[in-house]
Amino acid sequence: MKNRSLTSGAQLAPLRGCKRPCKPCHSQHRLDVRSVRSAPTRVGVACKSAPAASSVAGGPSLTERIFAQVDALAADAQAQGAGGRTTYAAFQAAEQQWARIREGPPTGPAPRFVTESPQPLAAAPEFDVVVCGGTLGIFSAAALARRGLRVAVLERGPLRGRAQEWNISRKELLELEHVGVATREELEACVAIEFNPVRVGFAWRPDRGGDEGASGRSSQQPSSSPSSSQGAATKTESTSTSGTGAGAGTVGGGGLSEVWTRDVLNLGVSPNALIALMRRKLEEMGGVVLDRTALEGIQVHPNGCSLAVRPEGGGGGGRSAGSGSLPASASASSSTSTRLTTRLVVDCMGHFSPIVTQVRWGSRPDGVCLVVGSLGSGFTHNSTADVILTNTPLQPEDAKFNLAQYFWEAFPASSGPTDRTTYLFTYLTADSYRPSLAAMLDDYWNLMPQYQGVRLEDITFKRLLFGFFPTFKDTPLRPAFDRVIQIGDASGLQSPLSFGGFGALTRHLARLTRALAEALECDALDRGSLALVHCYNPGLSSSWMMQKAMSVRKGEQPPPELINRMLAGNFKSMERLGNPVMKPFLQDVIQFGPMVQTLTAQMLTDPASIPGLIAHVGPGPLLEWMGHMASLGAYTALHGAASAARLRDMLAAGGAVPLTPRERFAANRLLDAWEYGSGQDYKL
């Protein structure tokens, strides 16, 4: 899973201490700011029954104090998208936006960011494709330019990646080599850090039941565990251990049900280096980059789209071109609005794209993933990573942040030998009773030291991370206009269990590049034809029951250990079944055979857990999931039959089956739907 920051405003609530007792003091674990020293930020912590985290009554909260120091460090390092904005102002903006979503769907007339005109453009469009949103869009732009298309990228801010790494798997990174936009050597040069093994763990042991607060630190690791490195990939394997919990904060004797594996999210890739590489490749192929250029609206015409853009300041900002020059209509040297034209608009502006806002106006997200975290130094045990881990049961209803199961991720960072990124995340509904991001960050300050076995006062914070990611059941989002299509997070193509789209984007990059190039070749750019690119995906849709199973609503009273017990059983079953079952799931790919094997194994090993899980999910969602699973099985069979018959080769130009270009485009999209919808595109 990969993190991505959002934007949004509001005053933060005062921080309160954790109500859960922790060893070794067995008292209320409260944070007390004794000092916030000069940058880098260090924070004092005391274990006592203080009522608040402010240094004086009514003074700044601990969160505000840490942000004040970290903001000074990061003042010149902000980027657009993908966790790029990490300031306190951005946190307030995210808080305000989360509050608006909790209030309910927006009312009143929808914004008209995209309009339609029956009048054709007076001249042929200047570009084949304009990709809006450059942080992730640059990858699609480079792949499309390699197909010989005239491509431009629009980015509101400077086109650069954030300073902190993206955590991905090598398989995801090498998809860029597969589509031909970079060599393996160039991609490996963007890897800032590599580490193995990685851990999955849950606060449930069949021999002990749920633990009230198991430490995230394990006293056991596979004997082959290497330290973080900058080097070669290692052989994939998985090893199961049951840690006794060596870290501070262990309650009730500790105990996590753990599975160790390798080569999953084990690379820290430099976004700055990777985006700079893609920009260079795009420009070498004649592509155009228009960064520091705001998109103000789109008008769709029968023969193309006209985009209103506004360069930031005079002199054209950071715009550049490759082998060609900028089109005259897009090269104004003032900050007045100007226009450029294209045959196709690709929206890669994320969850809160103005186009997506217009299309989804009046809709409430079906689910939300909330994330907070930090990058800090002072973690002495820093050679391995956690992909997903719990060390507490469900948050009780009387907790400040309630009705939630907390999950953790942690990764070594390349900025120093003791630098580590830790994320706390949870899955929720977007209801009015849900707490704020500030309340979640309160819990982070209290629980992270227990999880990592450190003292908060010993950590030097360098960046704070936060965000929320709305998810919808009707995904991927079908195009609502001719000549406009969403990709990446804007399309909802990522799993509802994931919080970030780089891995999902690279997984689908070859498919999307091929599909959009074919659509442009045969002019299949009406909304109906483009909808074939984003067909129903039963693997994606079936993930929704898992998201529901990991969230709790008001009025529900599941056993506190329900989610930990379910996930521990799932992963123990997958570990016994081997990497062909576990690895796809850990990378958000749902496959029919592995899913059936896992569920069967869990029912046989822990049948007592099944009635409670069914009661928690409910009959309606369960029946809906069974329908998606049936479709997943059907897509698997259809893809197998099509592959055995070499149907794609038969339908190719000059193949055994004569088709028009539009018919071939539609047939290829059906084959793509069977392959990617069944998860059979994933290869170990």
N, C-alpha and C positions, 0 to 999 in steps of 0.2 A: 504494500500500500504506500502511496505517495501523498505527501501533504501539499495543500494549496491554500494560500490565504485569500480571504475575501475582504470586502470593505464595508463599512457601515457605522452612528453616534449615540451616546447616552452616557450619563454619569454611572460610574461603577458603584455597586453596593459595597458597604464596608465588609472586610473579610472577617470570617469567624473561624475558630479552630475546629479541628476534626473531633467528632464525638466518639470515635472508635478508640478504645484503649490500645496502647502499644507498648511492647517491651522495649527496654528493660525497666522503664520507670513506672508502668501501670497507672499513669495519671492521664489527665486530659492533655493531649498533644496539641498545644497552641503555638502559633507563630508569634513572635514578639520582635518587632524591628528595634534593634538596639543601635544599629548604624547602617548607613548606606555609604560606603566609602567611595573614594574617587574611582572612576572607571578603570578597569572593568569592574562590574558590579559584584559585591559580596553582601550577603544578607545575614544578619544575626538571627539565631533561632534559640528559643528557650522552651523547655518542656515544663509547662506550668499551667495553672488554671486561669489564664488571663482571658478577659472577655472579648478582646478584639485584637486585630493585627496592626493597628495604628500606633505610632509612637506616642501620640498624645490624643486625647479625646477630640474627635472631629478633625484630626489631621489626615494627611494622605495615607491611603491604604498601602499595604505591602506591594500590591500589584502596581499602583501608581508610582511608588518609589523605584521599583525595579525598572519599569518602563522609562522613567526619567533618565536613568543612567544608560540604559541600553539604546535609547533613542539617540543620545549623543554619539554613541559609537557608530550607529548605522545611518547617520544623517545623509551620507552621500552614497549609500549602497542599496537604495530602494530600486526595485524593478517592477515591471507589470506582470501580473499573473503568477501562477505556480509558486505561491508563498513569497512573492517578491516584496510585498508591503507588510512591514512588521512593526510600525510605530504605534504609539498610544493613540494617535488620531485615527489611524486605520482600525485599531481595536474598538474605539468608540463608534466608528462608522459601522463595523460589523455588528456590534451590539444593537445599534439602532435598527439595522436591517433585519436582524433576527427577531427583534421585538415586533416589527411590522408584519412579518410572516406569521408570528404567533397570534396576532390580532385577527387574522382571517384573510381570505382572498381579497384582492383589491376590487373596489367598486367603481362605478362610473364608466365613461367611455374609454376604450383601450387607446393607448398611444398609437400614433400613425407614423411609425418610423419607416415602414415600408409602404409605399403606395403603388398603385398600378395605373398605367396610362395606355389607352388604345392607340396612341400615336407612335409610329416607329421612330427610332433614332434617325437623325438627319444624315449621319455618316456611319460607316462600319465601326464597331467597337474597337477601341485601342488595344484591349487585352482580351485574351481568351478566358482568363481566370483572375479574379482579385480575391485574395485570402484576407479576411478581416480578423485581426488578432494574431500577432506575430510570435508570441512566446512559444506556443505549440504549433501555430499555423505555419511557421517557417519550414517545418519538416515536410508537411504536405506540399507546400509551395515548391520546395526543391525537387521533390519526387515528380510533380507535374511538369516542372520545367525540363526535367530530363527526358520527358516524352515529346519535347519539341514545342510545347505550348508557351504562349506569351503570358507571363505570370507576374503579378505585382502583389506585394504584401503591405497591408496597412497596419500600423501600430500606433496607438494613442500616445504612448510614452517612448522613451528610448528603447530600442530593441536590444535587450540584453537579459541574461539570466540572473537569477538571484545568486548571492554569494555562497549559499549553503547547498550541499549536494542534493541531487535527486537520487533516491534509493531505488534501484531497479535490478532486475536479473540480467545476466549477460545475454540470454536468449532474446529479451526485449530490445536490448541495445543493438544486437546484430541484425534486427529487422531492417535497420537503415542500410546495412551492407546489402541485404537481399534486394532492396528496391534500387540499389545502384547509386545512392547519393553520397556514399563515403566508403573508403576502404576499411578493412578490419584494423589496420595499423592506425589510421586516423581516429577511429572510434576508441581504440584502446588508449590512445594518448589523452582522451578526455576523462578516463577513469582516474579519479583522485585517490580512491582507497578501495581495497577489497578485503573482505573478512569472511571467515567461516569458523565453526558451523553457525547455524541459526536455530532458534528455539521457538517452539509452540508450547504453551503451558497454561493450565487452568487449575484454579483452587478447588480441586475435587480429587479425592483418592477413594476408590471403592472400599479400601480397608479402614478408612478414617471418616468418610463422609466429607461434607464441606467444611473448610477451615474458615474461621471468622476473619482472619486477616493474614494469610500466608505471605511471607516475603517473596519478592520477585527474584531475590538472589538465590542461586542454587549452589549447594556445596558439591555437586557432582556435575561433571561434564564429560563428554566422550573423551577417551584418552588421547584421541588423535586431534584434539582441538588445537588449531594453529592460532597464532596471533594475527592481528590485522596486517595486511600486506598490500603491496602494489603489484602483485605478480600473477602468475598463471592460475588458471582455473583448476579446481581439484575435483577428484572423482566424487560423483553424487552418491550419497548413502544416507541412511537414517538410523539413529540410535535412540533408544528409549531409556530415560532415567527417571527417577523420582527423587527430586531434590528435597533436602531437609530444611532448606531455608537458612542461610547463614547471615542474612542481613538484619539490620535493626528493624524492629517493628513486627517480628514474627509473633503470632499469637496462636495459642493452642498447639504448640509443637510444630507449626509450619506444615509444609507438604504440598507440592504441586504435582499434578499429573503432567509429565513432560514428554515431548518428542523432539529429538534433535535431528536436523537434516542439513543439507548443504545447497549452496548455489541458488537460493531464493532470496531476492532483494538484497543480495550480498555485495553489490557494487554501489559505491558512492560516486556518481558522475557529476562533473562540474557543469552546471547549466550554462555558465558564462562561456566556457570553452566549446561546448557542444553547439550552442546557438550561433556563436561566432563562426564555427566551421560550416554550419548550414547556410548562413548568410553568404559566406564566401563562395560556397558551391552554387548557390542560386544566382549570384551576380556573375559568376564565370559563365553560366549558361544563358546570360542575357536577361535574367530576371531583374525586377525593380523592387527596391525596398523604400517605402515611405513611412519612416518612423517619425515620432513627434507630430503625427498628423491624425486629427480626430475625424471620425466618421459621423456625419450629422444626419444622414438619411439616405434612403435608396428609393429610386423610382424604377419600376419594372416596365419595360416596353416590349412589344412583340418581338423585336430583334436584338434585345440586349438590356442592360441595366445602366442607369446613370447614378453615380454615387456623388453626393455632396460631401466634400472633405474640406477641412480647415487646417492648414499648416500652423504649427505653434510658433508664433513670433515671425520675424523677418528672415529672409535669406533661405527659406526652404528647410530649416531645421536639419534633421539628420538624413535627408533623403539621398539615395544613391542609386545608381543603375549599373548594370553589368556592361555587356558589350554594346548595348544600345543606349540611347539618351532618353530622358523622361519625356513623356508626351506633353505637348504644349499646354493642354488643358489642365495638367496636373503640376505644372512647374512655376506657379505664381510665386513671386518673391515676397508677397505680403501675407498677412494673417487673415485675409478675407477668404470667404468660402469660395471654392472652385469645384469643378466637376471632372471626373474621369469616367470612362465607359468600359464595359466588359460584357462578354457573353454570359458569364456565370459568376455568381458571388458565392464564396465558401465562407460560412460563418463559423469561426473558431474562437469566438469571444467569451466562451465559458458559460457557466450556469446562468449568469445575469446579463447575458447578451441582450441589447435592446430589441433585437429581432425576436429572440425567445420570449422576452417579457411581453411583447405584443401578441405573439401566438398563444401564449399560456395565460393571458390576462383573464382574471376571474377564477383561476385554478389554484388550489392549495396543494403543496407538495404532499405526496403520500408518505414520505419518510424524510428524515434528516439525519445526517451524521455530523455531530459536533466534535471539534478537535481543539485541544490546547496543548502547548508544549514549549520546549526551550532547547536551545543549544548552549551547553555550558562545559566548563573544564573543571577538573577535580575528581573525575571518576577513575579510580585506580583499577577497577576490574572492567576492562574495556576492549576485550579481544573478540567478543561474540555479539550477536544481535538477537533481539526478540522480534519475531514477525507478528505474533499476536499472543497476548498473555493476560490472564486475570489473576489477581491475588486478593480479591475481596468478593463477597457475595453481592446480591442485589442491594442497591441503595434503599434503605427503608423509607417508608412514606413520610416519616417525620423529619427526614434529613433535609438540609437546605437545598441540595440538588438531589431530588428523590426520583423514585420510579425509573431507575436506570441501572444497567450493568456497565461498569467501567472496564475498558480494555486498555492495554498498553502496547506500545511499540518502542524499541530502542535500537539505535545504530551508532557504531563508532563514526566519528567525523574526522576528516583529513586535516583539520586546522590545528591539531595538537594531539599528542599521545594519550592525554586524558580527556579529550573533548568528546562529548557524547550528545546525541539528540534523543530526547525522550518525548513521546506523544501520549496523551491521555485522550481516548475517544469513546463515544457511545452512540447508540442508535435510538432515535426518538421519533415520535409523531410530532407534527407541527401544531400542537394544541396550545391554547392560551395559558394553561397551568404549568407549562414547561419553564424551568428556571433559565437564568441568563448565562451568557458566557462567563461573566465575572464570577458567578457562583461556582461554576466548574473550575475556573482558575484558582479559586480559594482552595478547593479540594486538591488541586494539583500540587500546590505548595506543601500541603500536609502529607499527601500520600506518596509523592515521588521519592522523598528520602527513604521511606519505608520500602518502596519497590526496589530501589537501587542500592540499599544498604549504605547510605551516606548521610551526612548531616547537611542541612541546607546551608549552614554558615560556611561550609567548606567548598561550596560550588561558586565558581565565577561565571555569571551569566553573560552571554554574548549576543543572543538573539532570543526573542520571544515569538512563538508561533501560535496561530489561532485561525479558526475558520469554521464555516458550516456549509454543508453540501446537500442541497435539496435533491430529492430523487422522486421520479414519477413512474407509475406503472406503465403508462402508455409510451414506452421507449423501445427502440430509438424513435426520436421525434420525426414524424413524417413531414415533408416539406409543405408549407402552407401557401407558397407563392411559386410561380414559374421562375426558373433561373436563380433560385436561392436555395441552398442546402446547408444544413448544420453538420459539423463533424466534431469529434472530441467531446468535451464536457457539455457543450451546447446541445449536442444531439442526445445526450443521456446514454451514450453507448457504453459507458463504464458500468460495472456491477454496482448494485445498491449497497454492497458490502465493502466497496472500495471508496477511498476519499482522495481521488486525484486521477487524472486522465492520461499521463504520459505512457504508461504501460498499455492501456486500452488503445491509445492512438497508434502506437507502433505495431501492436498486434494486427490492427485492421488497415495499416498503411498500404500494404500491397493491394488489398482488395479495393480500398477506396480509390487509390490511384488508377488502377485498371478500370474501375467502373466509371469514374468521372472522365477519363480520357476517351472511353468508348462513347459516353453520352455526348461529349463535344464533337466527336467524329461524325456521329449520325444525327446531330442536332436534337437529341432526345432530352430536351431541357425543360419541358413542361413539368408541372408538379407531379402529375401522375407517373411519368417516366422516372423522375428523380426519386419518387417514393419506392421504386423497386430497389434502389440502393440501400434503403433502410427498411428492409422487410422485417416481418415478425421473427423474433429470435427466441425460441423456447428455452434455450439455456439461460439467457438473460432474464426472461420472465420467471423462470422457476426459482431464481435467486430470491425472489420476493418473500417466499415463505420463510427462508432463513433469516432475512432481515426482520420479519415480524416475530419470529421465534426468539430473537435476541433483544426485543424491546418490550416494554411493559407500559400499560395504559392505566389511567385512573380507574379505580374500582376493581382492578385485577389484583389477586393476592396469590401469586405463584409461590412455591417454596423458594426461600432465598438462594438455594443452591441449584435451582432448576437449570439455568443457562450454563453454569459451569459443568454440571453433570452431563448435560447434552453434548457440549463441545468436547469435553474430555473423552467421552465414549466415542464420538465421531472420529477424533484424531487417533485414538488408540486403535480403532478398527482400520483406519487408513494406513497406519504405520505397519500393521500386520499384513496388509494387502500389498504394500510396497509402493515405490515411487510412481509407477504408472497411474496409481489412484490418487496419491497425495499431492504430487507436484502440480497437476493441472488445477486442482482445487485451490491450492495456495496462491496461484496466479490468476484467480477469478475466472477460471474456465470450467464450466459444468458439462460433464459428459455422462451419457446415459448408463453405460456399463459400470464405471466406477461409482456412480451415485447409488445404483441399485445394490452393488456389492457392499458399500459402506453401510447403508441403512439395514440391510439384511444382517450384517455382522453385528451391528449395534443391538438390533432386536434380540439376537440370540445371546449376546453377552450381558445385556442389562435390560431384560424385558420389563422390569418393574418401573423403569423410567418412562416408558412409552405412553401409558394412560395420562400422566400429568402433562406430558408434552403436547398430546393431542388436545387436551382440555385448554391448555394455554393458547395454542394457535387458533382453535375454533374450527367448526365443521366447514364453514364457507371458504375460508382461505385454504383449508386442506383439500377440498374438492377442486378448487381453482388450480392448486399446485399439481394435483394428480392429472388434470387435463394438460398442463404444460409438460409434465413428465411423459405423458403418452405421445405428445407431439415431438418431444426430444427423441424418444425411441423411433418414431416414424422418420424423422429427419436423418437419424443415424443410419437407418436401413436404406433410405433413398440415396444418401451420399455414397454408401457402400456399393449399391447397385450401379450408380452412375459412374463411379470410379472404375469398377470392374469392366463396364462396357466402353470405357474411354470416351464417354459421351462428350466431354469438353473438346477433345480433339476432333470428333465427328462434326461438331457444330462450328468449328473454327472456319475462317475464310478459306475456301478451297477444299473444305472437308467433304465428307460423304453426304452430309445433309445440306442442300442449298437453302440459304436464308438471306433475307435482306439485312442490311446493317441494323435496322431497328429491331427486327426479330432476333438477330444474334445478340444484341444488347440485352433484350428481355430474357432470353434463354440463359445467358451467362449469369444474370442476376439471380435466377432461380437456383442454378448450381452453387453460386456463392452462398445463398441462404441456407441450403442444405448442409454445406460444409461448415460454415461458421456458426450457424444455428445449432449444430450438433456438437460443436467443440472439436471437430475432427481436424481443424486446421492446426491444432496444437500438437507438436511433436517434441518428445523428450530430447 
